[in-house]
Amino acid sequence: MTTSRSRTHTLHIPDSSQAAAGAALGAVGELGDAVPDTGVGLYLEYGAKHLRNHLPAQVLDALAEWRHSPTAWLTMVNLPGPQEAVPTPRDGFCDESLLRTPNLVHFGMLQLLGLTPIAYPWENDGRLIRNVAPRAASASSLTSWGYAQPLDWHTDDSVLDHRPDAAPAEAIPHYLSFYGMRNDERVPTDLLLVDTVLKALPDRIAEALRRPDFTVTAPESYTADGDGRPLSRTGVPMLWTLPDGNAALRYGPGRLTGRTPEACDALAEFERHAAALPGTPVLVEEGGFHIFDNRRVMHRRVPFQPLAEGRARWLRRCYAHG
């Protein structure tokens, strides 16, 4: 286990613990016909119960420490997977009944970290889990189903409410969590701390980013509003301070516009500085769990060529509120 409070936190699960937890999770009989969208409470309860019973005490202590004082991101390696291989979905969705163990691991981890899963009705058909997997019809789209184009630095769901008292179903998701089904292409997710960007920015630019002088629009993965128009929000800041004192950001390339000359200049300066920063690559592989604070961290992904049908990169994403 390696730890750095300012950078990253990675926990490695021993093979013996993985096997014991996998056997216990595979034997859970209390779920009935429930899948996460119809029985999320069961997945949270029984996933956490069996992970707590079988993960090493050192790992559970580290998770409790994170829950008390979260790092910007956390990675776990060598968690249990499905009892039988499941092909990567071709159209973005799959049979959730085949993924009970991955779902118990994913939601059990969220429960152990004190987080609540969140879904939005206007995105991903309102489902909790998004399959981050190549879809041929979406190859060039700037979404998690695309792969032929780069996804540049961004935070997710920046069009939503950033205020601390916002209802979870209307707020920018606090966390993005991922479970790795497969990643034989070894495509990393690059992460960039907001604090790192701020260190590179002049103070006057940061001050301009904190003013409510920006308009933000939703990405193409969102459905339109009731009138067929793209979702948007105006009169918001790009940068603000979280209740714990950390700096937070909303950003998506081409999704924000300044409403004043000063805001336009600050946005351009921010983009220039962010583009010059390399970030940190994180590889979510089979049996991996990864979570990061969507307000404190930007992420991006390079274009890649998926492997043959059924074997392509496949991550499972769930938003979470803390």
Backbone torsions as a table, in degrees:
resi	resn	phi	psi	omega
1	MET	NA	132.2	177.5
2	THR	-122.8	144.1	-175.2
3	THR	-137.3	138.1	168.6
4	SER	-144.9	112.4	-173.1
5	ARG	-62.8	-28.6	-176.0
6	SER	-92.6	-16.2	-173.5
7	ARG	-118.2	-70.0	-174.5
8	THR	-151.0	170.4	-177.1
9	HIS	-147.6	115.7	-177.2
10	THR	-123.1	131.1	179.8
11	LEU	-117.9	128.2	179.7
12	HIS	-104.7	124.2	-178.4
13	ILE	-91.3	126.1	178.9
14	PRO	-62.7	152.6	-179.9
15	ASP	-57.9	-38.7	-178.7
16	SER	-64.3	-40.1	178.4
17	SER	-69.4	-39.1	177.9
18	GLN	-60.1	-45.5	-177.9
19	ALA	-65.1	-43.4	-179.2
20	ALA	-65.8	-44.0	179.0
21	ALA	-65.5	-40.8	179.9
22	GLY	-62.3	-41.0	178.5
23	ALA	-64.7	-42.8	-179.8
24	ALA	-66.7	-42.7	180.0
25	LEU	-67.7	-37.2	178.8
26	GLY	-67.1	-19.6	-178.3
27	ALA	-97.3	-0.1	-179.4
28	VAL	-60.5	122.4	-178.0
29	GLY	-111.1	2.6	-173.9
30	GLU	-86.9	-1.3	-174.3
31	LEU	-81.8	-21.5	-176.1
32	GLY	59.4	-132.3	178.0
33	ASP	-95.3	8.8	-173.9
34	ALA	-70.1	139.3	166.7
35	VAL	-113.0	170.6	-175.3
36	PRO	-52.3	-39.3	-176.8
37	ASP	-71.4	-18.8	179.5
38	THR	-109.1	-11.0	-177.8
39	GLY	-151.8	49.4	-175.0
40	VAL	-60.6	-34.3	179.5
41	GLY	-60.8	-37.4	178.1
42	LEU	-66.2	-41.5	180.0
43	TYR	-67.3	-38.7	176.7
44	LEU	-64.0	-47.6	-175.3
45	GLU	-65.9	-53.9	-173.1
46	TYR	-77.6	-30.6	173.9
47	GLY	-62.4	-48.9	180.0
48	ALA	-64.4	-39.9	-178.5
49	LYS	-58.3	-48.7	-175.1
50	HIS	-78.7	-31.0	172.7
51	LEU	-65.3	-41.5	179.1
52	ARG	-63.0	-35.1	-178.6
53	ASN	-74.8	-23.1	-169.1
54	HIS	-123.5	-15.2	175.5
55	LEU	-77.2	149.5	-179.8
56	PRO	-61.0	149.9	-179.5
57	ALA	-58.1	-36.2	180.0
58	GLN	-61.6	-40.1	179.1
59	VAL	-69.1	-44.5	179.4
60	LEU	-62.8	-37.0	176.2
61	ASP	-63.5	-40.4	179.2
62	ALA	-65.7	-38.2	177.8
63	LEU	-66.7	-39.0	177.5
64	ALA	-65.1	-38.1	176.9
65	GLU	-64.1	-44.1	178.3
66	TRP	-61.4	-41.4	180.0
67	ARG	-60.5	-36.7	-180.0
68	HIS	-76.2	-37.0	-176.5
69	SER	-145.3	83.3	-172.2
70	PRO	-65.1	137.6	166.0
71	THR	-78.1	169.1	-178.7
72	ALA	-66.0	-28.6	173.3
73	TRP	-152.5	161.8	-176.4
74	LEU	-144.3	137.7	178.4
75	THR	-128.8	137.5	172.4
76	MET	-122.3	144.8	-174.9
77	VAL	-125.8	139.5	171.6
78	ASN	77.5	44.2	173.9
79	LEU	-88.7	162.5	-178.8
80	PRO	-63.7	150.7	177.3
81	GLY	-122.2	-171.7	-179.7
82	PRO	-64.1	152.0	-178.8
83	GLN	-70.5	-28.3	176.3
84	GLU	-129.8	147.9	-177.7
85	ALA	-61.8	138.3	177.7
86	VAL	-119.6	127.5	-179.3
87	PRO	-65.0	149.2	173.1
88	THR	-60.2	130.8	-179.1
89	PRO	-63.9	146.3	-177.3
90	ARG	-91.0	-28.0	-171.7
91	ASP	-118.5	17.0	177.5
92	GLY	94.7	-14.9	-178.2
93	PHE	-130.9	159.8	-177.4
94	CYS	-152.1	174.9	179.3
95	ASP	-78.2	106.0	-176.0
96	GLU	-66.4	-21.3	-179.3
97	SER	-67.1	-17.6	177.8
98	LEU	-84.1	-4.8	-170.4
99	LEU	-122.2	35.0	-176.3
100	ARG	-63.0	-45.6	-179.2
101	THR	-65.8	-48.8	175.1
102	PRO	-56.3	-38.9	-180.0
103	ASN	-70.1	-38.4	176.1
104	LEU	-64.0	-39.9	176.9
105	VAL	-63.6	-48.7	-175.3
106	HIS	-61.3	-51.4	-177.2
107	PHE	-76.1	-30.1	173.7
108	GLY	-63.1	-39.1	176.3
109	MET	-63.5	-43.4	178.0
110	LEU	-59.8	-40.8	178.7
111	GLN	-63.7	-44.1	179.8
112	LEU	-63.9	-29.3	179.5
113	LEU	-88.3	0.7	177.2
114	GLY	74.9	29.1	-175.8
115	LEU	-113.6	153.7	-178.7
116	THR	-110.7	125.3	177.5
117	PRO	-63.9	144.5	-177.8
118	ILE	-132.4	137.6	170.8
119	ALA	-127.8	153.7	179.7
120	TYR	-117.3	133.4	-174.5
121	PRO	-65.7	-23.0	-176.0
122	TRP	-93.3	3.5	-178.0
123	GLU	-135.2	141.8	172.5
124	ASN	59.0	31.6	-177.7
125	ASP	56.4	25.6	177.9
126	GLY	72.8	14.9	-178.0
127	ARG	-87.4	151.2	179.1
128	LEU	-69.6	-40.0	-175.0
129	ILE	-101.1	130.7	172.5
130	ARG	-107.9	125.4	174.9
131	ASN	-82.3	108.9	176.6
132	VAL	-84.4	91.5	-172.6
133	ALA	-149.2	145.2	-179.0
134	PRO	-61.5	136.3	176.2
135	ARG	-129.0	117.4	-171.6
136	ALA	-53.8	-40.1	-178.5
137	ALA	-68.6	-15.9	-178.1
138	SER	-114.3	18.0	-171.1
139	ALA	-51.3	-43.0	-175.7
140	SER	-97.5	4.9	-179.9
141	SER	-76.0	151.7	178.4
142	LEU	-91.7	60.8	179.8
143	THR	-135.9	177.7	179.8
144	SER	-72.3	-8.7	173.9
145	TRP	-92.7	-10.0	178.5
146	GLY	-83.8	166.9	178.4
147	TYR	-154.8	-17.5	-174.9
148	ALA	-83.7	-16.1	-179.4
149	GLN	-116.9	149.2	176.2
150	PRO	-71.5	144.5	168.2
151	LEU	-98.9	109.1	-176.6
152	ASP	-77.2	175.5	-178.2
153	TRP	-50.1	131.7	178.2
154	HIS	-164.2	165.1	165.0
155	THR	-114.4	154.0	-176.7
156	ASP	-83.7	146.4	170.4
157	ASP	56.6	41.9	-176.9
158	SER	-66.3	-16.4	-178.8
159	VAL	-75.3	-12.1	-177.5
160	LEU	-83.3	179.5	-172.7
161	ASP	-76.9	130.0	-178.5
162	HIS	-93.4	-10.4	-171.4
163	ARG	-70.6	145.2	-175.2
164	PRO	-63.9	-22.7	-179.6
165	ASP	-94.8	8.2	179.5
166	ALA	-67.4	141.8	176.0
167	ALA	-62.7	140.6	-177.2
168	PRO	-51.9	-38.9	-177.2
169	ALA	-72.5	-7.5	-179.6
170	GLU	-119.7	-0.8	-172.9
171	ALA	-99.0	152.1	167.9
172	ILE	-52.3	129.6	-179.0
173	PRO	-60.6	134.2	179.7
174	HIS	-68.8	-41.1	-174.5
175	TYR	-133.2	148.7	165.7
176	LEU	-109.2	125.0	177.8
177	SER	-117.5	145.1	-176.9
178	PHE	-133.6	140.5	167.6
179	TYR	-115.8	132.4	-177.0
180	GLY	-91.0	118.8	173.5
181	MET	-86.2	-46.6	174.5
182	ARG	-164.9	153.4	178.9
183	ASN	-159.1	55.5	-178.0
184	ASP	-68.3	-19.5	173.2
185	GLU	-72.1	-13.8	179.8
186	ARG	56.3	51.4	177.3
187	VAL	-89.7	117.9	-178.8
188	PRO	-84.1	163.3	166.3
189	THR	-105.9	119.4	178.8
190	ASP	-85.1	136.7	-179.4
191	LEU	-120.7	142.3	179.9
192	LEU	-137.2	117.0	179.5
193	LEU	-66.6	136.9	174.4
194	VAL	-57.6	-39.3	-180.0
195	ASP	-59.7	-35.2	179.2
196	THR	-65.7	-41.3	178.1
197	VAL	-65.1	-42.3	-178.1
198	LEU	-62.4	-34.2	178.4
199	LYS	-63.6	-25.2	-179.0
200	ALA	-90.8	-8.8	-175.6
201	LEU	-97.3	141.8	169.5
202	PRO	-61.8	148.6	-178.2
203	ASP	-57.8	-36.7	-177.2
204	ARG	-65.0	-31.2	178.5
205	ILE	-71.3	-44.6	178.3
206	ALA	-60.3	-40.4	178.6
207	GLU	-63.2	-39.4	178.6
208	ALA	-67.1	-35.3	179.4
209	LEU	-68.8	-21.3	-179.9
210	ARG	-83.4	-10.5	-179.4
211	ARG	-82.2	147.8	-178.7
212	PRO	-78.7	60.9	-172.7
213	ASP	-117.4	27.3	-175.2
214	PHE	-129.1	152.4	170.9
215	THR	-116.4	137.2	-178.8
216	VAL	-126.7	140.4	177.0
217	THR	-117.3	158.3	-176.7
218	ALA	-77.5	153.3	176.2
219	PRO	-74.5	173.9	-175.2
220	GLU	-73.0	-11.5	176.4
221	SER	-74.5	-12.6	177.7
222	TYR	-85.7	147.6	168.0
223	THR	-79.1	163.0	179.3
224	ALA	-77.2	170.0	176.9
225	ASP	-75.5	-176.5	-175.6
226	GLY	-61.1	-21.8	179.4
227	ASP	-97.4	8.4	178.8
228	GLY	81.3	9.3	-179.9
229	ARG	-96.9	151.6	176.0
230	PRO	-62.7	142.8	175.2
231	LEU	-64.5	139.6	178.6
232	SER	-150.6	162.9	177.3
233	ARG	-143.9	135.6	-176.6
234	THR	-124.5	159.1	-179.6
235	GLY	72.5	41.2	-178.3
236	VAL	-122.5	157.3	173.2
237	PRO	-84.9	157.5	168.8
238	MET	-84.0	-32.3	-172.8
239	LEU	-125.0	138.3	176.2
240	TRP	-152.3	179.1	-178.2
241	THR	-113.4	129.6	178.3
242	LEU	-75.1	161.3	178.5
243	PRO	-56.0	-27.5	179.5
244	ASP	-85.1	2.1	177.0
245	GLY	95.6	-8.5	178.8
246	ASN	-77.8	149.1	177.0
247	ALA	-76.5	142.0	-179.8
248	ALA	-127.2	154.9	-173.6
249	LEU	-142.5	145.5	163.6
250	ARG	-116.9	132.6	-179.3
251	TYR	-163.9	140.7	170.0
252	GLY	-153.7	130.4	-177.9
253	PRO	-59.7	127.0	-179.3
254	GLY	79.0	0.3	-177.9
255	ARG	-101.0	-13.8	-179.2
256	LEU	-116.9	143.3	174.1
257	THR	-135.1	144.2	176.3
258	GLY	-82.5	146.6	-179.1
259	ARG	-99.8	-4.8	177.4
260	THR	-135.5	160.6	176.3
261	PRO	-57.9	-38.6	180.0
262	GLU	-64.4	-39.9	179.2
263	ALA	-66.9	-40.7	177.9
264	CYS	-61.9	-43.0	179.1
265	ASP	-64.7	-41.5	-179.3
266	ALA	-65.2	-40.7	178.0
267	LEU	-62.1	-44.7	179.5
268	ALA	-63.1	-40.9	179.5
269	GLU	-66.8	-41.4	176.2
270	PHE	-58.1	-47.8	-177.5
271	GLU	-64.4	-37.0	179.2
272	ARG	-64.3	-45.2	-179.4
273	HIS	-69.2	-43.3	-178.3
274	ALA	-63.1	-38.4	-178.1
275	ALA	-63.5	-24.5	-177.5
276	ALA	-87.3	-4.9	-177.2
277	LEU	-98.2	137.6	-172.7
278	PRO	-81.8	-27.4	-175.0
279	GLY	72.9	-173.1	-178.5
280	THR	-124.5	122.5	179.4
281	PRO	-77.8	134.8	174.9
282	VAL	-123.4	127.3	-178.0
283	LEU	-103.5	113.0	176.0
284	VAL	-94.8	109.1	-176.9
285	GLU	-106.7	-178.0	179.6
286	GLU	-54.1	128.7	-179.4
287	GLY	78.3	10.6	178.6
288	GLY	-95.4	150.1	173.0
289	PHE	-125.3	132.6	-179.4
290	HIS	-139.5	139.6	178.9
291	ILE	-142.0	140.6	174.6
292	PHE	-142.8	156.7	-179.9
293	ASP	-78.6	113.2	-175.9
294	ASN	-67.7	-14.6	179.5
295	ARG	-96.0	-23.0	-177.3
296	ARG	-103.5	-7.0	-172.9
297	VAL	-138.0	132.7	166.4
298	MET	-94.0	155.3	177.8
299	HIS	-137.7	161.9	178.7
300	ARG	-154.9	168.0	179.0
301	ARG	-145.7	136.1	178.5
302	VAL	-77.3	158.2	172.4
303	PRO	-66.9	154.9	-179.9
304	PHE	-154.4	165.3	177.0
305	GLN	-103.8	114.0	-178.4
306	PRO	-65.3	152.6	172.5
307	LEU	-71.0	178.9	-176.8
308	ALA	-58.1	158.8	-177.7
309	GLU	-50.9	133.6	179.7
310	GLY	89.7	-14.6	-178.1
311	ARG	-119.5	4.0	-175.7
312	ALA	-71.4	161.2	177.6
313	ARG	-48.4	135.2	-176.7
314	TRP	-149.7	109.8	172.3
315	LEU	-112.9	152.7	177.3
316	ARG	-112.5	121.0	-175.2
317	ARG	-110.8	138.9	172.7
318	CYS	-137.9	129.9	173.0
319	TYR	-74.6	154.2	179.7
320	ALA	-146.3	150.1	-179.3
321	HIS	-116.4	137.2	-178.4
322	GLY	-128.6	NA	NA
